[in-house]
Amino acid sequence: MHYHQPDSLEQALALLEDDADARCIAGGATLGAMMNADLVKPSALISLKAIRSLKGVVATAEGFSIGAMTTHQTVARDVRLQAGAAVVRLAAGHIGHPAIRAVGTIGGSISHADPAADYPTALVAADAQIEIASRTGRRRLPAHEFFISYYTTALEPGEMVVAVHLATPMQGSSSAYRKVGRCEGDFATASVAFSGAFVEGKCVSASIVVGGCGATPIRSIDANSLLVGMHPGGPRIADAAEALVDACDPIDDVRGSANYRRELVRRLLPRVFAQAAGTQIAVTH
């Protein structure tokens, strides 16, 4: 197996295009484990660690751009990701343990597309854009279109994730994220992410998303609509939870049964909604 360490994105994309069986390696936490288990056998590894343009959180005219090689630790500690964008920072802080957060990257995590991982749920809730590059150009996809199925994304041969883009949060927006796992640092048995806005304690916009309960992060237009106009503890909160449960398609596995996951969603949604309402802050620039 060949190992390449390009120092520019252009070199990395050229290597990726020239070898269809090559794999990009970011932090290596997931890919290394899969290779050790003989689940993947790439012909070559293309290390991205020397490509400086893929690292860091940058403020832009539109909001924030998070380079694909930015570590979970960096995202979790960036206090500029506040209000409606804070859901991504909160999710990053729930990934694994400190040692994992120090090396794992946002690009590597979302390219693996495990629906029980923390980032996919949060990025869909935040209406993030995923920037994808190949030798022929770049394109952006909404996060909910990027995740196709279990461990499957919209990436085409020769493409790689280069950045995640978050829009500037609106005034009065807030976020919340909660997950239940078998133990601290584990993937989610079920998780719920919220990004929205409140005025005088009443919800005026809502994006609620569930992880670990289907092939991709689960959204429900009905659940979002039911939350709008509600205060925490409002009469439609339970109805919103049921609408979200109805949209889920969980499986039975070692982390829990499908019915257990549905019950977790029912219990998590009111708590996440109340948490978001209680952490509303004004956006600072």
C-alpha positions as CSV (number, residue, x, y, z in Angstrom):
1,M,0.0,0.0,0.0
2,H,1.3,3.4,-0.9
3,Y,1.3,6.4,1.4
4,H,1.2,10.0,0.1
5,Q,1.4,13.2,2.1
6,P,0.6,16.1,-0.3
7,D,1.1,19.7,0.9
8,S,-1.7,21.2,-1.2
9,L,-5.3,20.5,-1.9
10,E,-4.6,20.3,-5.7
11,Q,-2.0,17.6,-5.2
12,A,-4.4,15.6,-3.0
13,L,-7.2,15.8,-5.5
14,A,-4.9,14.7,-8.3
15,L,-3.9,11.6,-6.3
16,L,-7.5,10.9,-5.5
17,E,-8.5,11.1,-9.1
18,D,-5.6,9.0,-10.4
19,D,-6.4,6.1,-8.0
20,A,-10.0,5.1,-7.5
21,D,-9.1,2.7,-4.7
22,A,-7.1,5.3,-2.7
23,R,-8.6,6.7,0.5
24,C,-8.0,10.1,2.2
25,I,-6.9,9.9,5.8
26,A,-7.7,12.7,8.2
27,G,-7.4,12.1,11.9
28,G,-7.4,8.3,11.2
29,A,-9.5,7.3,14.2
30,T,-12.2,5.7,12.1
31,L,-10.3,4.6,9.0
32,G,-7.5,3.1,11.0
33,A,-10.0,1.0,13.0
34,M,-11.7,-0.2,9.8
35,M,-8.4,-1.1,8.2
36,N,-7.4,-3.1,11.3
37,A,-10.7,-5.0,11.0
38,D,-10.2,-5.7,7.3
39,L,-13.4,-3.8,6.5
40,V,-11.6,-1.6,3.9
41,K,-8.4,-2.3,2.0
42,P,-7.3,0.9,0.2
43,S,-4.6,0.8,-2.4
44,A,-3.1,4.0,-1.1
45,L,-3.6,6.4,1.8
46,I,-3.6,10.2,1.0
47,S,-2.8,12.0,4.2
48,L,-4.3,15.5,4.5
49,K,-2.5,16.6,7.6
50,A,0.0,18.9,5.8
51,I,-2.7,20.9,3.9
52,R,-3.0,24.0,6.0
53,S,-5.9,25.4,4.0
54,L,-8.1,22.6,5.4
55,K,-7.6,23.6,9.0
56,G,-9.4,26.0,11.3
57,V,-12.6,27.9,11.8
58,V,-12.8,31.1,9.8
59,A,-15.4,33.9,10.1
60,T,-16.8,34.8,6.7
61,A,-19.3,37.3,5.2
62,E,-21.9,34.5,5.4
63,G,-21.0,33.1,8.8
64,F,-18.3,30.6,9.5
65,S,-16.3,28.1,7.4
66,I,-14.9,25.1,9.2
67,G,-12.0,23.4,7.3
68,A,-12.4,19.6,6.9
69,M,-9.2,19.0,8.9
70,T,-10.3,21.0,11.9
71,T,-10.3,18.8,15.0
72,H,-13.3,18.1,17.1
73,Q,-11.5,19.8,20.0
74,T,-11.0,23.0,18.0
75,V,-14.7,23.1,17.1
76,A,-15.8,22.4,20.6
77,R,-13.7,25.2,22.1
78,D,-14.6,27.9,19.5
79,V,-16.9,30.2,21.4
80,R,-17.7,32.2,18.3
81,L,-20.0,29.3,17.4
82,Q,-22.9,30.6,19.4
83,A,-26.7,31.0,19.3
84,G,-28.1,28.9,16.4
85,A,-24.7,27.7,15.3
86,A,-23.7,26.5,18.8
87,V,-25.4,23.1,18.2
88,V,-22.3,22.1,16.1
89,R,-19.9,23.2,18.9
90,L,-22.0,21.3,21.5
91,A,-22.0,18.1,19.4
92,A,-18.3,18.3,18.9
93,G,-17.9,18.3,22.7
94,H,-19.8,15.0,22.9
95,I,-17.5,13.1,20.5
96,G,-15.5,10.3,22.1
97,H,-13.0,11.3,24.7
98,P,-10.4,14.1,24.9
99,A,-7.7,12.0,23.1
100,I,-10.1,11.3,20.2
101,R,-11.3,14.9,20.0
102,A,-7.7,16.0,19.8
103,V,-7.0,14.1,16.5
104,G,-10.4,13.4,14.9
105,T,-11.6,15.8,12.3
106,I,-15.0,17.1,11.2
107,G,-14.3,16.2,7.5
108,G,-13.3,12.6,8.4
109,S,-16.3,12.2,10.7
110,I,-19.0,13.3,8.2
111,S,-17.4,11.5,5.3
112,H,-17.8,8.3,7.3
113,A,-21.5,9.1,7.7
114,D,-22.4,7.0,10.7
115,P,-25.9,8.1,11.6
116,A,-25.2,7.5,15.3
117,A,-22.3,10.0,15.1
118,D,-22.7,13.5,16.7
119,Y,-21.9,15.8,13.8
120,P,-24.4,14.7,11.2
121,T,-27.4,15.3,13.5
122,A,-26.1,18.8,14.5
123,L,-25.1,19.8,11.0
124,V,-28.6,19.0,9.6
125,A,-30.2,20.9,12.5
126,A,-28.0,23.9,11.8
127,D,-28.8,23.8,8.0
128,A,-25.1,23.6,7.3
129,Q,-23.6,23.5,3.8
130,I,-21.0,20.8,3.0
131,E,-18.4,22.0,0.5
132,I,-17.0,19.3,-1.8
133,A,-14.0,19.6,-4.2
134,S,-12.6,17.6,-7.1
135,R,-10.1,18.5,-9.8
136,T,-12.9,19.8,-11.9
137,G,-14.3,22.2,-9.4
138,R,-16.3,22.7,-6.2
139,R,-19.9,22.3,-5.1
140,R,-22.0,22.8,-2.0
141,L,-24.8,20.6,-0.7
142,P,-27.1,21.1,2.3
143,A,-26.2,18.7,5.0
144,H,-29.5,16.9,4.7
145,E,-28.7,16.1,1.1
146,F,-25.1,15.1,1.8
147,F,-26.0,12.1,4.0
148,I,-27.6,9.5,1.8
149,S,-27.8,6.3,3.9
150,Y,-25.8,4.2,6.4
151,Y,-22.2,5.1,5.8
152,T,-23.0,6.6,2.4
153,T,-22.7,10.2,1.3
154,A,-23.2,12.2,-1.9
155,L,-19.5,12.2,-2.6
156,E,-18.6,11.0,-6.1
157,P,-15.3,9.3,-7.1
158,G,-12.5,11.8,-7.0
159,E,-14.3,14.1,-4.6
160,M,-13.6,15.0,-1.0
161,V,-15.1,17.2,1.7
162,V,-13.1,20.4,2.1
163,A,-15.3,22.6,4.5
164,V,-18.5,22.9,6.4
165,H,-20.3,26.3,6.2
166,L,-22.6,27.7,8.9
167,A,-24.7,30.8,8.3
168,T,-24.6,33.8,10.6
169,P,-27.1,33.0,13.4
170,M,-30.2,35.2,13.6
171,Q,-30.9,37.4,16.6
172,G,-32.7,35.4,19.3
173,S,-31.5,32.1,18.0
174,S,-30.3,29.3,20.3
175,S,-29.2,25.7,20.2
176,A,-29.3,22.5,22.3
177,Y,-27.9,19.0,21.9
178,R,-28.4,15.9,23.9
179,K,-27.6,12.2,23.4
180,V,-27.9,9.0,25.2
181,G,-25.3,6.3,24.8
182,R,-24.2,3.1,26.5
183,C,-21.4,5.0,28.2
184,E,-19.6,8.4,28.0
185,G,-18.0,8.9,24.7
186,D,-19.9,6.2,22.9
187,F,-21.9,6.7,19.7
188,A,-25.5,7.7,20.3
189,T,-28.2,5.2,21.0
190,A,-30.3,8.3,20.2
191,S,-29.5,12.0,20.0
192,V,-31.6,15.1,19.4
193,A,-30.3,18.4,18.1
194,F,-32.2,21.7,18.0
195,S,-31.4,25.0,16.3
196,G,-34.0,27.7,16.2
197,A,-35.2,31.0,17.7
198,F,-37.3,32.3,20.6
199,V,-39.0,35.6,21.2
200,E,-40.0,36.2,24.8
201,G,-39.7,32.5,25.5
202,K,-41.9,31.5,22.6
203,C,-40.5,29.5,19.7
204,V,-40.6,31.4,16.4
205,S,-38.5,28.9,14.3
206,A,-37.4,25.3,14.9
207,S,-35.2,22.8,13.3
208,I,-35.2,19.6,15.4
209,V,-33.2,16.5,14.2
210,V,-32.7,13.0,15.6
211,G,-29.6,10.9,15.3
212,G,-29.2,7.1,15.7
213,C,-32.7,6.3,14.7
214,G,-32.5,5.8,11.0
215,A,-30.1,5.6,8.0
216,T,-29.6,9.3,8.1
217,P,-30.4,12.2,10.5
218,I,-34.2,12.3,10.9
219,R,-36.1,15.5,10.3
220,S,-39.9,16.1,10.5
221,I,-41.6,19.2,9.1
222,D,-44.6,18.4,11.2
223,A,-42.6,18.3,14.4
224,N,-41.0,21.6,13.6
225,S,-44.4,23.2,12.8
226,L,-45.8,22.0,16.1
227,L,-42.9,23.5,18.1
228,V,-43.4,27.0,16.5
229,G,-45.5,29.1,18.8
230,M,-44.8,27.0,21.9
231,H,-43.2,27.8,25.2
232,P,-41.4,25.0,27.1
233,G,-44.1,22.7,28.5
234,G,-46.6,23.8,25.9
235,P,-49.5,21.5,24.9
236,R,-48.1,20.6,21.5
237,I,-44.6,19.5,22.7
238,A,-45.8,15.9,23.2
239,D,-47.4,15.9,19.7
240,A,-44.2,17.2,18.2
241,A,-42.3,14.3,19.9
242,E,-44.7,11.8,18.4
243,A,-44.4,13.3,15.0
244,L,-40.6,13.0,15.3
245,V,-41.0,9.4,16.5
246,D,-43.2,8.6,13.5
247,A,-40.5,9.9,11.2
248,C,-37.8,7.6,12.7
249,D,-36.9,4.2,11.4
250,P,-34.7,2.8,14.2
251,I,-33.2,-0.7,14.3
252,D,-32.4,-3.2,17.1
253,D,-28.7,-3.5,17.8
254,V,-26.2,-3.7,20.7
255,R,-27.0,-0.1,21.7
256,G,-30.7,-0.7,22.2
257,S,-33.9,-1.8,20.7
258,A,-36.0,0.2,18.2
259,N,-38.7,0.7,20.8
260,Y,-36.1,1.9,23.3
261,R,-34.8,4.4,20.8
262,R,-38.3,5.7,20.1
263,E,-38.9,6.2,23.9
264,L,-35.6,8.1,24.1
265,V,-36.8,10.5,21.4
266,R,-40.0,11.1,23.3
267,R,-38.1,12.0,26.4
268,L,-35.3,13.9,24.8
269,L,-37.3,16.3,22.7
270,P,-39.0,18.2,25.6
271,R,-35.7,18.5,27.4
272,V,-33.8,19.8,24.4
273,F,-36.5,22.3,23.6
274,A,-36.5,23.6,27.2
275,Q,-32.7,23.8,27.2
276,A,-32.7,25.8,24.0
277,A,-35.3,28.2,25.3
278,G,-33.3,28.7,28.4
279,T,-30.0,29.4,26.7
280,Q,-31.3,32.0,24.2
281,I,-28.6,34.7,23.7
282,A,-28.2,37.7,21.5
283,V,-25.7,37.3,18.6
284,T,-22.6,39.3,19.1
285,H,-20.3,40.4,16.2
